[in-house]
Structures are given as structure tokens and as C-alpha cells.
Amino acid sequence: MPVFMKRLCFLLGAFLVLLLTSFTYHRLALQREKASLTPKGQLVAVNGHKMSVLVKGNGPQTLVFLSGAGTASPILDFKDVYDGLSDKYRIVLVERAGYGYSEDTSQSRDVAVVLSETRQALAKAHVSGPYIVISHSMASLETLLWQENYPSEVKAVVGLDWAFPESYSHLKRYPQMLRLARWGSQLGLLRLLPRQLYMPNENLSDSDRRLYQEIAYRQLLSQAMLNESLCVKENAKKVNSTSIKSQIPVLLMVSNGKGTGFSQEQWRHYATSFAKNQENIELAFYDAPHYFYHYQTKEVIRSIEDFIQETTD
């Protein structure tokens, strides 16, 4: 027994030394990396924290991009898509609190609060509507509430593999695992993991990949990200889960479900069920994972352009 206890104490001590070393290196690295994290857009003060807003390109239509949950750098994640559209349209990307270059916050992540902050950020960046909202995954909830409460501000909607409200009723949550993951991120353990686990866009240049990593080390599983994950099921109940305003044209682009935790059949069922009997909704299916716009970028850009030309010009 004494030998066992000695070995156990040795392993525990080694583990604690590893954590302390990781934490110390992580804090020093964050200070060193801070110099390279100059915001690509502008920072505007909203609800007690600063939010990042990128504005690029010119054109008669304003496209507002909203990222899904856990996307460390929305500006870099959507880069391939908006670069292909910025020669024809005005591109605007709002990074939620705790994402990208935006500051973290412990404020409520109720979907109404999140939408309010997005609208305030747009106003402070002097970007007026109506907008064509292009949103991915969990940002479906914010988009649905936007078109429901402020339909005059939403000219059209493009859903990039939306997580529909119905899907959240079947979502299994593990709050303690999320809190543990945040704790690990705060200790710098993310630096020990392969970047493929947290950086979905492998099309980036080497310099942008490094930048994405640095942003992820700082922001992934921020307090805001954790809080929005913990309340997402409740948020899904607060939006219209069955329809969208009939005067708003909608393009729903749907993946094969890989990376969502659902089978292809179940994932696509949520989209077809939502679009049923709504003539203003067009469905398009892609045989690619949840971040399908990284795999079939040119096709996605072409489909968005065709949709905008057919429905809004």
C-alpha cells in the first residue's frame, strides 16, 4: 500500500506540475500574441463590452454574416465566402461577444439580448438596413427572432446549415463537461491539441491559420460561449420554430449532417420539416459536413449570388 500511495502521489504531483507549466506558458504566450491581434474591422462599445464589426466591399445589397456556436474567429471562418462576394455586395460581419476580436462578457446570452447587441453594433458602425442575413448553425435562432420582431430590417435570409429549433429539443447537453472544457482552455491545454479540432477552415493561408490559432487560444470557450451553450435549449423555445415571414425570401443550404451529432436523415428532416408548405423557402442540399462552405465554396458563392439576383434585385 505505501508503494501504491507513493506512485499515486508522484503521478498527481506530475499532473499538477504539467497544469502549472501549461498555465504559465499560456499566460505568457497570450501577452506575446496580443501584439499581432489587431482587429481587422472596427470595435464598437455595446452593453458594456466592445464588439468587432468588419465592413468590406460596396454594392446595392448589404450582407450581414453571423457565425455558429464555438467558431473562434468568424472573420476568418467566413473569409472564403465573403471574399468571393465583396466585389458585388457590401459585406458586414458582426462577431458576438466572446468571439474573434470582440471582448468577452458575462452578460446574459438570452437570444433577445444577443440580437439587441448585434443591432446596436450595426447602428454604431453606421451600417443601415434592410439586410440580407447570412447565418450559420446556432445563429438561426438570432435570425429567426430578427425577422419575427423586425421584419422591415431583413430583406432576405440565407441559412448556412441552420440548427433548427426542433433539433435543440433533441440535443443532449453536458454542462459539467462544458465547464471542464472551459477550465482546460483557461489552463492553455488547447495548445496541446491538433488545430483540426477547433479550426474548421483549412483553406486559409499559413499566416491566417496562425492568426486563427492565436484567436482560438484566447477566445475558444470564452465565458460568453459557455453561457450561450448552457442556455441554447431555452433560447430555441423563444423563437418561431415553424415558419418565417412570407414576404422574406429564404435560401436554406443543408449539409449531410456530419459534425452535428445527428444522422444525415435526421439532420435533413429538420430542414424539410421547417420549410414544409412555405413557398418563400428554397432548399439546397450539399454532400459535405456542417461547415460545408469550406468544402464547396465556389458552389456556395454562386448559389448565394443567384438567390440574391432572383429574389431581391
C-alpha positions in Angstrom: 0.0 0.0 0.0 2.7 2.6 0.8 4.3 1.9 -2.7 0.9 2.4 -4.4 0.4 5.7 -2.5 3.9 6.9 -3.4 3.2 6.2 -7.1 -0.2 7.9 -6.9 1.3 10.9 -5.2 4.0 11.1 -7.8 1.5 10.9 -10.7 -0.7 13.5 -9.0 2.3 15.8 -8.5 3.5 15.4 -12.1 0.0 16.2 -13.3 -0.2 19.3 -11.2 3.3 20.4 -12.5 2.0 19.9 -16.1 -1.0 22.0 -15.4 1.0 24.8 -13.8 3.6 24.7 -16.6 0.8 24.8 -19.2 -1.0 27.7 -17.4 2.2 29.7 -17.0 3.2 29.2 -20.6 -0.3 30.0 -21.8 -0.4 33.4 -19.9 3.0 34.4 -21.2 2.0 33.4 -24.7 -1.2 35.4 -24.6 0.7 38.5 -23.7 3.2 37.8 -26.6 0.4 37.1 -29.1 -1.6 40.2 -28.1 0.6 42.4 -30.4 -0.5 40.5 -33.5 -4.2 40.6 -32.7 -5.0 44.0 -34.3 -8.7 44.0 -35.1 -9.4 43.6 -38.9 -12.5 45.7 -38.6 -13.7 48.3 -36.0 -14.6 47.9 -32.4 -17.8 49.5 -31.1 -19.0 49.7 -27.5 -22.2 47.7 -26.8 -23.7 46.7 -23.5 -20.5 47.2 -21.5 -18.1 45.5 -23.9 -16.5 46.1 -27.3 -17.8 44.2 -30.4 -15.9 43.6 -33.6 -17.6 44.7 -36.9 -15.9 44.1 -40.3 -17.2 46.1 -43.3 -15.9 45.3 -46.7 -16.9 45.9 -50.3 -19.6 48.0 -51.9 -22.8 47.2 -53.6 -26.6 47.8 -53.6 -27.2 45.0 -51.1 -25.8 44.7 -47.5 -24.9 41.1 -46.5 -24.7 40.5 -42.7 -22.8 37.4 -41.7 -23.5 35.7 -38.3 -21.4 32.7 -37.1 -22.5 29.5 -35.4 -21.6 28.5 -31.9 -17.9 27.9 -31.0 -16.4 29.4 -34.1 -13.4 31.1 -32.6 -12.8 33.6 -35.4 -15.9 34.3 -37.5 -14.0 36.8 -39.6 -11.5 34.1 -40.7 -14.1 31.3 -40.8 -16.3 33.1 -43.4 -13.3 34.7 -45.3 -13.5 32.4 -48.4 -17.2 33.1 -48.8 -17.3 36.9 -48.3 -14.1 37.5 -50.3 -16.0 35.9 -53.2 -19.0 38.2 -52.7 -17.4 41.5 -51.8 -16.9 42.7 -55.4 -20.7 42.8 -55.8 -22.1 43.4 -52.3 -21.4 45.3 -49.1 -20.1 42.7 -46.6 -20.7 43.1 -42.9 -19.6 40.6 -40.3 -20.6 41.0 -36.6 -18.6 39.0 -34.1 -20.6 38.2 -31.0 -19.2 38.9 -27.5 -16.5 36.4 -26.7 -15.8 35.6 -30.4 -13.0 36.8 -32.6 -11.8 40.3 -31.8 -14.9 41.0 -29.6 -14.5 41.3 -25.9 -15.8 38.6 -23.6 -18.8 39.2 -21.4 -20.7 37.5 -18.5 -23.9 39.3 -19.6 -27.0 37.2 -20.3 -26.8 35.2 -23.6 -30.6 35.2 -24.0 -31.3 35.3 -27.7 -33.1 38.7 -27.4 -30.0 40.2 -25.7 -27.7 38.8 -28.4 -29.9 40.2 -31.2 -30.1 43.5 -29.4 -26.3 43.7 -29.3 -26.0 42.8 -33.0 -28.4 45.5 -34.0 -26.6 48.0 -31.7 -23.2 47.1 -33.2 -24.6 47.6 -36.7 -26.0 51.0 -35.7 -22.8 52.1 -34.1 -20.8 51.0 -37.1 -23.2 53.2 -39.3 -24.5 50.2 -41.2 -28.2 50.6 -42.0 -30.6 48.0 -43.4 -32.5 46.3 -44.8 -30.1 43.4 -44.6 -29.6 40.1 -46.3 -28.7 37.9 -43.3 -26.4 35.0 -43.9 -26.1 32.9 -40.7 -24.6 29.6 -39.8 -25.8 26.9 -37.4 -26.9 28.3 -34.0 -27.2 31.8 -35.4 -30.5 30.5 -36.9 -32.1 31.4 -33.6 -31.0 35.0 -33.7 -32.0 35.3 -37.4 -35.5 33.8 -36.7 -36.1 36.3 -33.9 -34.8 39.2 -36.1 -37.2 38.5 -38.9 -40.0 37.9 -36.5 -39.6 41.1 -34.4 -38.1 43.5 -37.1 -39.2 42.2 -40.5 -38.5 45.6 -42.2 -34.8 45.1 -41.4 -34.5 41.7 -43.0 -34.7 41.7 -46.8 -33.7 38.1 -47.3 -32.1 35.2 -45.4 -29.5 32.6 -46.3 -29.2 29.8 -43.8 -25.9 28.0 -43.9 -26.7 24.7 -42.4 -29.0 26.0 -39.7 -29.5 24.2 -36.4 -33.3 24.5 -36.4 -35.2 25.0 -33.1 -36.6 21.5 -33.4 -33.1 20.0 -33.3 -32.4 21.6 -30.0 -35.3 19.7 -28.4 -33.3 16.5 -29.1 -29.9 18.0 -28.2 -28.1 16.3 -25.3 -26.3 18.8 -23.0 -23.4 18.0 -20.7 -23.0 21.2 -18.6 -20.2 19.8 -16.4 -18.2 18.7 -19.5 -18.6 22.2 -21.0 -17.4 23.8 -17.8 -14.5 21.4 -17.6 -13.6 22.2 -21.2 -13.6 25.9 -20.4 -11.3 25.2 -17.4 -8.9 23.3 -19.7 -8.9 26.2 -22.2 -8.1 28.6 -19.4 -5.2 26.5 -18.5 -3.9 26.5 -22.0 -4.5 22.9 -22.8 -5.9 23.8 -26.1 -2.4 24.5 -27.3 -1.7 20.8 -26.9 -4.5 19.7 -29.3 -4.4 19.4 -33.1 -5.7 22.6 -34.8 -8.2 20.5 -36.9 -10.2 20.1 -33.7 -11.0 23.8 -33.4 -10.2 25.4 -36.8 -12.7 24.2 -39.4 -11.3 26.4 -42.3 -8.3 24.6 -43.7 -8.4 26.8 -46.8 -6.7 29.7 -45.0 -3.2 30.9 -45.8 -0.4 29.9 -43.4 -0.4 33.3 -41.8 -4.2 33.3 -41.3 -4.1 29.8 -39.8 -1.6 31.0 -37.3 -3.8 34.0 -36.6 -6.8 31.8 -36.2 -4.9 29.6 -33.7 -3.9 32.7 -31.6 -7.5 33.9 -31.5 -8.7 30.4 -30.6 -6.2 30.2 -27.7 -7.7 33.5 -26.4 -11.4 33.1 -27.1 -12.4 29.5 -27.5 -14.8 28.5 -24.7 -15.0 32.1 -23.5 -17.5 32.9 -20.8 -19.9 34.1 -23.4 -19.6 30.9 -25.5 -20.1 28.8 -22.4 -23.2 30.8 -21.3 -24.8 30.6 -24.7 -24.3 26.9 -24.9 -25.9 26.4 -21.5 -29.0 28.4 -22.4 -29.4 27.4 -26.1 -32.3 25.0 -25.5 -34.2 27.7 -23.7 -33.4 30.2 -26.5 -34.7 27.7 -29.1 -38.1 27.8 -27.3 -38.2 31.6 -27.6 -38.3 31.9 -31.4 -40.9 30.9 -34.0 -39.9 27.3 -34.7 -42.3 26.6 -37.5 -42.3 29.4 -40.0 -40.7 32.6 -41.3 -42.3 35.8 -42.6 -43.9 35.1 -46.0 -42.6 38.3 -47.6 -38.9 37.3 -46.8 -37.2 35.1 -49.3 -35.1 32.3 -47.8 -32.4 30.0 -49.1 -31.7 27.1 -46.7 -28.4 25.3 -47.6 -28.2 22.0 -45.8 -25.2 19.7 -45.2 -25.1 15.9 -44.8 -25.2 16.3 -41.1 -21.6 15.2 -40.4 -20.2 17.1 -37.4 -23.7 17.9 -36.0 -24.2 14.8 -33.9 -27.2 13.8 -35.9 -27.6 11.3 -38.8 -28.0 12.7 -42.3 -31.6 11.6 -42.4 -32.5 13.3 -39.1 -30.5 16.5 -39.8 -32.1 17.0 -43.2 -35.5 16.2 -41.7 -35.3 19.3 -39.5 -34.8 21.5 -42.6 -37.5 19.9 -44.7 -40.0 19.9 -41.8 -39.3 23.6 -41.3 -39.7 24.5 -45.0 -42.8 22.5 -45.5 -45.7 24.5 -47.0 -43.6 27.7 -47.1 -43.4 28.9 -50.7 -40.8 31.6 -49.8 -38.3 29.0 -48.7 -35.9 27.3 -51.1 -33.9 24.2 -50.0 -30.4 23.2 -51.4 -28.6 20.1 -50.2 -24.8 19.5 -50.1 -23.0 16.3 -49.6 -20.4 17.8 -47.2 -20.0 18.3 -43.4 -21.6 21.0 -41.2 -19.1 23.7 -42.4 -19.8 22.7 -46.0 -19.0 26.2 -47.3 -15.3 25.4 -46.7 -15.6 22.3 -48.9 -17.8 23.7 -51.8 -17.0 27.4 -51.6 -17.4 28.3 -55.2 -20.8 26.5 -55.4 -22.0 28.2 -52.3 -21.0 31.7 -53.6 -22.6 31.0 -56.9 -25.9 29.9 -55.2 -26.0 32.9 -52.9 -25.4 35.3 -55.9 -28.2 33.5 -57.9 -30.5 33.7 -55.0 -30.0 37.4 -54.4 -30.4 38.2 -58.1 -33.6 36.2 -58.4 -35.3 37.4 -55.2 -34.1 40.9 -54.3 -32.7 42.8 -57.4 
